[in-house]
Amino acid sequence: MTKQKVISKIADFREKLGLTQTQLGVFIGVSTNTIQNWEAGKSGVDHIEKFLKLCEVLGCELRDLIEYVPDSEAEEPTKTVDFSIEQLRELRETWLTSKRKAVIPPGRSSQEQHK
């Protein structure tokens, strides 16, 4: 069996959305340096691979591994924003919608843009 190298595709997805490393870090609550390391495969990618293997063995999706429940012992708010998965989906959709609008010249509809 040939040994395979694990390569991060995080930068590809981030760039397709037009996000900077800093913006992505703010959205998910990590530093720009963490994003840089993930994209370069210096850290984190091995953990992702292990979680993917875990899901394969358990026959589940990654999102099935965790559950959000109310925290009665919640800590004081920190300086960073901690977005929920649903909030991140909404932010992503808002981001994509605003980018699409910015691409369409004033006075033209989106249907005309695709002709």
Backbone hydrogen bonds in HBPLUS format (Angstrom, degrees):
<---DONOR---> <-ACCEPTOR-->    atom                        ^
c    i                          cat <-CA-CA->   ^        H-A-AA   ^      H-
h    n   atom  resd res      DA  || num        DHA   H-A  angle D-A-AA Bond
n    s   type  num  typ     dist DA aas  dist angle  dist       angle   num
A0013-PHE N   A0009-LYS O   3.27 MM   4  6.68 161.2  2.30 155.7 159.2     1
A0014-ARG N   A0010-ILE O   2.90 MM   4  6.13 164.1  1.93 157.2 162.4     2
A0015-GLU N   A0011-ALA O   2.83 MM   4  5.90 166.4  1.85 153.6 156.9     3
A0016-LYS N   A0012-ASP O   3.03 MM   4  6.20 152.3  2.11 143.9 151.5     4
A0017-LEU N   A0013-PHE O   3.27 MM   4  6.52 142.9  2.41 140.9 149.4     5
A0017-LEU N   A0014-ARG O   3.18 MM   3  5.32 128.4  2.46  97.2 110.1     6
A0019-LEU N   A0014-ARG O   3.12 MM   5  5.48 167.0  2.13 153.5 149.7     7
A0018-GLY N   A0015-GLU O   2.94 MM   3  4.78 141.9  2.08  95.3 107.4     8
A0024-LEU N   A0020-THR O   3.05 MM   4  6.28 167.1  2.06 152.5 155.5     9
A0025-GLY N   A0021-GLN O   2.94 MM   4  6.09 157.2  1.99 144.5 151.3    10
A0026-VAL N   A0022-THR O   2.93 MM   4  6.23 155.0  2.00 152.2 158.4    11
A0027-PHE N   A0023-GLN O   3.00 MM   4  6.27 162.2  2.03 152.6 157.1    12
A0028-ILE N   A0024-LEU O   3.10 MM   4  6.38 154.5  2.17 152.0 157.6    13
A0029-GLY N   A0025-GLY O   2.75 MM   4  5.62 119.4  2.11 142.6 157.4    14
A0030-VAL N   A0025-GLY O   2.90 MM   5  4.75 155.4  1.96 133.9 138.7    15
A0034-THR N   A0031-SER O   3.11 MM   3  5.19 123.4  2.44  95.6 109.1    16
A0035-ILE N   A0031-SER O   3.21 MM   4  6.66 156.8  2.27 147.4 152.7    17
A0036-GLN N   A0032-THR O   2.88 MM   4  6.20 160.9  1.92 153.3 158.9    18
A0037-ASN N   A0033-ASN O   2.95 MM   4  6.18 157.5  2.00 147.0 152.7    19
A0038-TRP N   A0034-THR O   2.91 MM   4  6.16 157.7  1.96 151.2 157.4    20
A0039-GLU N   A0035-ILE O   2.89 MM   4  6.10 166.7  1.91 156.2 159.7    21
A0040-ALA N   A0036-GLN O   2.95 MM   4  6.10 147.6  2.06 144.4 153.4    22
A0042-LYS N   A0037-ASN O   2.86 MM   5  4.93 136.3  2.05 151.3 153.5    23
A0041-GLY N   A0038-TRP O   3.12 MM   3  5.07 150.1  2.21  98.2 107.3    24
A0047-HIS N   A0044-GLY O   3.03 MM   3  5.17 123.2  2.37  98.6 113.2    25
A0048-ILE N   A0044-GLY O   3.01 MM   4  6.38 155.4  2.07 152.7 159.8    26
A0049-GLU N   A0045-VAL O   2.94 MM   4  6.21 162.1  1.97 152.3 156.7    27
A0050-LYS N   A0046-ASP O   3.08 MM   4  6.29 152.2  2.16 138.6 145.8    28
A0051-PHE N   A0047-HIS O   2.94 MM   4  6.24 155.4  2.01 151.2 157.7    29
A0052-LEU N   A0048-ILE O   2.91 MM   4  6.19 154.5  1.97 152.2 159.6    30
A0053-LYS N   A0049-GLU O   2.97 MM   4  6.25 154.7  2.04 146.5 153.3    31
A0054-LEU N   A0050-LYS O   2.88 MM   4  6.09 154.5  1.94 144.7 152.2    32
A0055-CYS N   A0051-PHE O   2.94 MM   4  6.18 158.1  1.99 147.8 152.8    33
A0056-GLU N   A0052-LEU O   2.99 MM   4  6.24 150.7  2.08 142.3 150.7    34
A0057-VAL N   A0053-LYS O   2.95 MM   4  6.25 162.7  1.98 155.8 159.1    35
A0058-LEU N   A0054-LEU O   2.91 MM   4  6.10 161.9  1.94 151.5 157.0    36
A0059-GLY N   A0055-CYS O   2.75 MM   4  5.62 121.5  2.09 138.7 152.2    37
A0060-CYS N   A0055-CYS O   3.03 MM   5  5.02 157.3  2.08 136.0 142.2    38
A0064-ASP N   A0061-GLU O   2.92 MM   3  5.28 146.4  2.03 109.3 119.9    39
A0065-LEU N   A0062-LEU O   3.08 MM   3  5.65 163.8  2.10 118.0 122.9    40
A0088-LEU N   A0084-SER O   2.94 MM   4  6.21 155.4  2.00 151.2 158.1    41
A0089-ARG N   A0085-ILE O   2.97 MM   4  6.30 150.6  2.06 147.6 155.6    42
A0090-GLU N   A0086-GLU O   3.02 MM   4  6.34 159.4  2.07 149.5 154.6    43
A0091-LEU N   A0087-GLN O   2.83 MM   4  6.09 159.3  1.88 150.7 156.8    44
A0092-ARG N   A0088-LEU O   2.86 MM   4  6.00 159.0  1.91 147.6 153.3    45
A0093-GLU N   A0089-ARG O   2.98 MM   4  6.21 162.0  2.01 149.4 153.9    46
A0094-THR N   A0090-GLU O   2.91 MM   4  6.11 160.7  1.95 150.8 156.4    47
A0095-TRP N   A0091-LEU O   2.82 MM   4  5.98 159.1  1.86 149.0 155.2    48
A0096-LEU N   A0092-ARG O   2.87 MM   4  6.11 164.5  1.89 154.4 157.9    49
A0097-THR N   A0093-GLU O   2.90 MM   4  6.02 161.0  1.94 148.7 154.3    50
A0098-SER N   A0094-THR O   2.94 MM   4  6.12 162.2  1.97 150.6 155.2    51
A0099-LYS N   A0095-TRP O   3.00 MM   4  6.21 150.4  2.08 146.1 154.5    52
A0100-ARG N   A0096-LEU O   2.96 MM   4  6.19 154.3  2.03 148.4 154.9    53
A0101-LYS N   A0097-THR O   3.06 MM   4  6.32 158.4  2.11 148.6 154.1    54
A0102-ALA N   A0098-SER O   3.07 MM   4  6.22 147.3  2.18 139.0 147.6    55
A0103-VAL N   A0099-LYS O   3.23 MM   4  6.46 133.0  2.47 139.1 149.9    56
A0103-VAL N   A0100-ARG O   3.18 MM   3  5.27 136.1  2.38  97.5 109.2    57
A0108-ARG N   A0105-PRO O   3.19 MM   3  5.87 152.0  2.27 143.8 143.4    58
A0113-GLN N   A0109-SER O   3.15 MM   4  6.45 146.4  2.26 143.4 152.9    59
A0115-LYS N   A0112-GLU O   3.27 MM   3  5.40 163.3  2.30 105.9 110.9    60
